Amino acid sequence: MKKLLFLFTFFTSIFTYAQENTNVYLFDILPAYEGLQLLNMENISNDSGYNNQPSFASNEIVLFAGNNNGQTDISEYNVKTKTKKWVNKYTKGGEYSPQKLPSNSNIAAVRLDTDGLQRLYKYDYEEGTSSELIEYLQIAYFAFYNEKTMLSTVLDGEKMDLVLIDLASKKADTIFRNAGRSFQKIPKINSMSYSLVNDEGNLDLYMLDMDSYESFFVTELPIGIRDYVWLNDTQILVGSGNKLYMYDTLGDSEWTRVASLEEYGLKNITRMAVSPNGKKLALVAETD
């Protein structure tokens, strides 16, 4: 099977968070003979505005950037009680890419202020108050390795640099230029993944060993795809249109279709997150 190509164009800047009229959907996921079975869909944002960038704080809690009467705030959805609440107190900016801090229940998110200032903030989970987590850096996206270290992309003109940050000392080391927006800790191993723009303008996916800081090429993402998620330590999932495709690092070097969301009336799948126990998949999509 030849490598799948998905030919569609992104008209927004890589710094633009907006993808209007999106919702966050939650599924149970099970292995199936021909790939994955997605069951029991829930629209956990259930709003007509911008709802995006899901992450799991635990197996029962999903965080995402949600539309709060025109303001983008940190939303929390409880899987057990099926209830949604807002985490942060009102700010003049918008809160994006919320993620739980590794060492406690507080939350980190990128705040984009009305004057264009873009910084990473920490939000007290109980009080909703906030303080700058990383000063002086225009952080666009981020992912924690542990309570001491994180990867981030920092705005550099019309591109982004991949930056390794020591959270205690706040020391920031730029390790690569022209990075993609999606990166994360790989389950069960001491590595993170990131993407870089290649000579053809597509994204190559790499694995960064967090002990040696050596990088290893994994695969090229399908053309036009900017987001991916690790189902486990060997399988990578991407979305295109209303289909999901998987790449297995221990299998054939190809992307294989494993599921379709056509029956749910969803399209334009982008960001995804998998629960720590691997039983839930949250994804961002639009409706037909």
Backbone torsions as a table, in degrees:
resi	resn	phi	psi	omega
1	MET	NA	127.9	-179.2
2	LYS	-74.7	156.7	179.6
3	LYS	-62.7	132.7	-174.8
4	LEU	-75.7	139.6	178.4
5	LEU	-116.4	132.4	179.9
6	PHE	-118.6	108.2	-171.0
7	LEU	-100.3	91.5	171.5
8	PHE	-144.0	156.5	-170.6
9	THR	-109.0	138.8	173.7
10	PHE	-97.2	126.1	-176.5
11	PHE	-98.0	-9.6	-179.0
12	THR	-93.5	157.3	175.7
13	SER	-66.1	154.2	177.3
14	ILE	-67.2	-14.8	178.7
15	PHE	-90.4	-12.0	-174.2
16	THR	-80.6	124.5	179.0
17	TYR	-81.5	-21.9	-167.9
18	ALA	-67.7	126.7	164.8
19	GLN	-143.8	87.8	-166.9
20	GLU	-65.7	157.3	174.7
21	ASN	58.6	40.3	173.8
22	THR	-105.0	154.1	174.4
23	ASN	-130.1	160.8	176.8
24	VAL	-101.9	124.8	-177.4
25	TYR	-114.7	145.3	-178.5
26	LEU	-119.6	134.4	179.7
27	PHE	-129.8	151.1	160.3
28	ASP	-81.2	138.5	178.6
29	ILE	-121.8	137.3	178.9
30	LEU	-136.5	145.6	174.0
31	PRO	-66.0	145.3	178.6
32	ALA	-135.0	167.5	-176.5
33	TYR	-57.8	-39.8	-177.5
34	GLU	-104.8	16.9	177.1
35	GLY	144.8	-108.0	-178.3
36	LEU	-127.9	147.2	173.4
37	GLN	-111.0	124.4	179.4
38	LEU	-108.3	122.5	-173.0
39	LEU	-128.3	160.7	169.2
40	ASN	55.8	55.6	-178.9
41	MET	-63.6	136.2	172.7
42	GLU	-127.5	134.3	170.0
43	ASN	-88.5	98.1	-170.8
44	ILE	-86.6	-13.2	174.5
45	SER	-93.8	-44.0	172.5
46	ASN	50.4	57.4	-175.8
47	ASP	-148.5	151.4	-175.6
48	SER	-87.1	-2.6	-177.6
49	GLY	-99.4	-147.4	-178.6
50	TYR	-85.9	119.0	175.9
51	ASN	-137.3	122.1	-166.3
52	ASN	-160.5	177.3	170.0
53	GLN	56.3	60.0	179.6
54	PRO	-74.5	151.7	170.2
55	SER	-150.2	154.1	179.1
56	PHE	-98.1	121.8	172.0
57	ALA	-79.6	-26.3	176.6
58	SER	-163.0	-176.0	176.9
59	ASN	-65.9	-22.3	-176.1
60	GLU	-105.1	-11.9	-173.8
61	ILE	-122.4	126.1	174.9
62	VAL	-112.4	129.8	174.1
63	LEU	-103.7	147.1	172.9
64	PHE	-159.9	162.2	174.4
65	ALA	-81.8	115.3	-172.8
66	GLY	-120.0	153.0	177.6
67	ASN	-78.7	118.3	-179.0
68	ASN	-118.1	79.7	-177.6
69	ASN	55.9	46.1	177.8
70	GLY	92.0	-10.5	177.3
71	GLN	-104.1	136.7	176.7
72	THR	-90.3	113.8	-177.1
73	ASP	-125.3	172.3	178.9
74	ILE	-82.1	117.7	179.7
75	SER	-107.9	143.8	177.5
76	GLU	-122.8	129.5	176.5
77	TYR	-115.2	129.0	178.6
78	ASN	-95.4	117.3	-175.5
79	VAL	-65.1	-36.9	-177.0
80	LYS	-73.6	-48.1	-176.1
81	THR	-88.8	-11.1	-179.0
82	LYS	56.6	42.9	178.9
83	THR	-121.5	153.5	-179.5
84	LYS	-121.8	142.3	175.6
85	LYS	-144.3	162.2	177.8
86	TRP	-96.3	138.5	-172.9
87	VAL	-95.0	-47.1	-171.4
88	ASN	-90.7	152.2	169.8
89	LYS	-73.9	159.6	-176.2
90	TYR	-58.2	135.4	171.4
91	THR	-129.3	166.0	179.4
92	LYS	-77.3	-12.6	179.4
93	GLY	-103.6	-167.5	175.7
94	GLY	-117.7	144.7	-178.1
95	GLU	-102.3	129.0	-174.8
96	TYR	-131.4	157.0	175.6
97	SER	53.3	49.9	-178.6
98	PRO	-67.5	138.2	177.8
99	GLN	-145.2	142.1	177.0
100	LYS	-69.1	139.6	173.6
101	LEU	-68.2	144.1	-176.0
102	PRO	-64.1	-29.4	-170.0
103	SER	-99.0	-10.9	-178.9
104	ASN	-156.1	-172.2	-175.5
105	SER	-87.2	-2.9	179.9
106	ASN	-69.8	165.6	-171.7
107	ILE	-124.8	142.2	173.0
108	ALA	-107.6	145.3	177.6
109	ALA	-156.4	153.9	175.4
110	VAL	-84.9	126.0	176.6
111	ARG	-103.8	125.3	175.0
112	LEU	-107.0	107.0	-176.9
113	ASP	-79.5	163.8	-177.9
114	THR	-66.0	-20.7	177.9
115	ASP	-90.0	6.0	177.7
116	GLY	93.4	-7.6	178.9
117	LEU	-68.1	134.3	-176.2
118	GLN	-129.4	116.6	-175.9
119	ARG	-140.6	160.3	175.5
120	LEU	-93.4	126.0	-177.7
121	TYR	-117.5	156.7	171.8
122	LYS	-108.2	135.2	-177.9
123	TYR	-118.1	124.7	177.7
124	ASP	-67.1	124.2	-173.5
125	TYR	-66.3	-35.4	-177.1
126	GLU	-80.9	-40.8	-173.6
127	GLU	-97.3	-25.3	-177.3
128	GLY	81.3	1.1	179.1
129	THR	-77.4	162.8	-173.8
130	SER	-136.4	156.0	174.6
131	SER	-149.4	152.7	-179.1
132	GLU	-64.7	130.1	177.5
133	LEU	-89.7	-43.5	176.1
134	ILE	-126.5	118.0	179.8
135	GLU	-90.5	155.6	169.4
136	TYR	73.8	-6.7	-179.5
137	LEU	-110.1	132.8	177.1
138	GLN	-84.3	78.5	-176.5
139	ILE	-77.4	130.6	178.8
140	ALA	-97.0	-48.8	-179.6
141	TYR	-140.1	159.1	-176.4
142	PHE	-156.5	161.3	173.9
143	ALA	-155.0	136.7	179.9
144	PHE	-85.4	138.7	167.1
145	TYR	-89.3	-47.8	174.0
146	ASN	-155.6	-166.9	-177.4
147	GLU	-70.4	-10.1	-177.4
148	LYS	-105.5	-24.2	-168.6
149	THR	-136.9	143.0	174.8
150	MET	-144.3	153.7	169.8
151	LEU	-101.3	145.9	177.5
152	SER	-149.1	161.4	168.1
153	THR	-108.4	133.6	-177.7
154	VAL	-116.3	134.7	-177.7
155	LEU	-64.2	132.2	178.8
156	ASP	-137.7	86.8	-175.4
157	GLY	66.6	-123.7	179.2
158	GLU	-98.0	12.5	178.5
159	LYS	-127.5	-179.4	178.3
160	MET	-129.5	141.4	175.3
161	ASP	-100.7	143.3	174.4
162	LEU	-87.7	122.3	-171.8
163	VAL	-126.0	131.4	175.0
164	LEU	-95.6	126.0	-174.2
165	ILE	-119.9	128.8	170.7
166	ASP	-86.9	115.3	-172.4
167	LEU	-72.0	-23.8	179.4
168	ALA	-77.4	-50.9	-178.3
169	SER	-87.1	-14.3	-175.0
170	LYS	65.1	18.9	176.7
171	LYS	-72.9	134.0	-177.6
172	ALA	-121.7	124.7	179.0
173	ASP	-116.9	119.9	175.5
174	THR	-77.7	121.1	-175.8
175	ILE	-107.2	-25.4	177.0
176	PHE	-149.6	152.1	174.6
177	ARG	-100.6	159.2	173.0
178	ASN	57.7	59.7	-177.6
179	ALA	-94.2	161.5	173.3
180	GLY	-86.0	178.0	-172.6
181	ARG	-91.9	-10.7	-172.1
182	SER	-110.9	124.1	174.4
183	PHE	-157.2	156.6	-175.0
184	GLN	-167.2	166.5	174.2
185	LYS	-75.9	133.0	178.8
186	ILE	-82.4	130.9	-176.8
187	PRO	-58.6	139.6	168.1
188	LYS	72.0	-5.6	179.5
189	ILE	-128.2	164.5	-176.4
190	ASN	-88.6	58.1	-177.2
191	SER	-144.6	156.5	170.6
192	MET	-123.2	161.2	177.6
193	SER	-119.7	154.4	178.9
194	TYR	-153.7	169.7	178.9
195	SER	-129.2	147.9	177.7
196	LEU	-128.2	146.2	176.7
197	VAL	-73.3	127.0	-179.7
198	ASN	-93.0	-176.2	-174.8
199	ASP	-63.9	-24.4	179.8
200	GLU	-89.5	0.1	-179.3
201	GLY	85.4	6.3	176.1
202	ASN	-95.9	179.2	-176.7
203	LEU	-109.7	127.8	172.7
204	ASP	-98.0	137.8	-179.1
205	LEU	-99.0	133.3	-178.5
206	TYR	-126.9	158.5	174.3
207	MET	-113.7	129.8	-180.0
208	LEU	-109.5	114.0	176.1
209	ASP	-71.0	118.8	-173.8
210	MET	-82.6	-2.0	173.0
211	ASP	-92.0	-46.0	-177.7
212	SER	-99.6	-15.8	-173.8
213	TYR	60.8	26.8	170.9
214	GLU	-86.3	145.9	179.6
215	SER	-109.6	146.3	-179.5
216	PHE	-133.9	131.0	178.3
217	PHE	-68.5	135.9	178.6
218	VAL	-105.9	-60.0	-178.1
219	THR	-170.8	167.1	170.5
220	GLU	-90.1	132.7	175.0
221	LEU	-69.0	149.9	176.3
222	PRO	-54.4	148.0	-176.5
223	ILE	-56.9	130.2	179.5
224	GLY	89.7	-11.0	-177.2
225	ILE	-89.6	130.0	178.4
226	ARG	-115.8	-13.3	-174.8
227	ASP	-121.1	145.1	178.0
228	TYR	-151.9	168.8	174.4
229	VAL	-147.9	145.9	174.8
230	TRP	-87.2	121.2	173.7
231	LEU	-72.7	-34.4	177.6
232	ASN	-157.4	-160.0	-174.8
233	ASP	-80.7	-0.3	179.6
234	THR	-130.8	-18.3	-172.8
235	GLN	-112.2	130.4	-177.1
236	ILE	-115.4	138.4	-177.5
237	LEU	-119.6	136.5	172.1
238	VAL	-131.6	161.0	176.4
239	GLY	-119.7	143.3	175.0
240	SER	-145.0	122.3	-175.8
241	GLY	63.3	-118.3	176.5
242	ASN	-114.0	18.5	-177.6
243	LYS	-115.1	154.0	173.0
244	LEU	-114.4	139.7	-178.5
245	TYR	-127.9	146.5	-176.4
246	MET	-123.8	145.0	171.4
247	TYR	-122.8	126.8	-180.0
248	ASP	-108.8	118.5	-177.1
249	THR	-66.3	-16.8	178.4
250	LEU	-101.3	0.6	-177.9
251	GLY	-110.5	-153.4	178.0
252	ASP	-68.7	149.7	-178.1
253	SER	-80.6	70.3	-177.6
254	GLU	-156.4	157.3	174.0
255	TRP	-93.9	129.1	-176.1
256	THR	-120.1	134.5	176.8
257	ARG	-68.7	129.5	-176.2
258	VAL	-122.8	-12.4	-179.7
259	ALA	-164.8	156.4	174.7
260	SER	-128.9	139.2	177.1
261	LEU	-105.7	16.8	-178.4
262	GLU	-59.6	-38.9	-178.2
263	GLU	-66.0	-20.7	178.4
264	TYR	-91.8	-3.3	179.3
265	GLY	72.7	29.5	-178.7
266	LEU	-105.7	153.3	178.0
267	LYS	-151.0	171.2	176.6
268	ASN	52.2	54.3	177.8
269	ILE	-67.6	134.4	177.4
270	THR	-126.9	-101.8	-172.1
271	ARG	-73.1	147.5	-179.0
272	MET	-140.8	158.7	174.7
273	ALA	-147.8	146.1	179.6
274	VAL	-116.1	137.6	179.3
275	SER	-65.0	155.5	-179.0
276	PRO	-55.2	-33.8	179.6
277	ASN	-87.0	0.3	176.1
278	GLY	75.0	12.7	-175.5
279	LYS	-98.8	-13.8	-177.3
280	LYS	-125.4	143.5	175.0
281	LEU	-125.3	123.8	172.4
282	ALA	-105.0	136.0	179.7
283	LEU	-145.1	157.1	178.9
284	VAL	-103.6	133.4	-179.9
285	ALA	-156.5	169.2	172.7
286	GLU	-110.1	164.0	177.9
287	THR	-97.3	149.2	176.5
288	ASP	-64.2	NA	NA
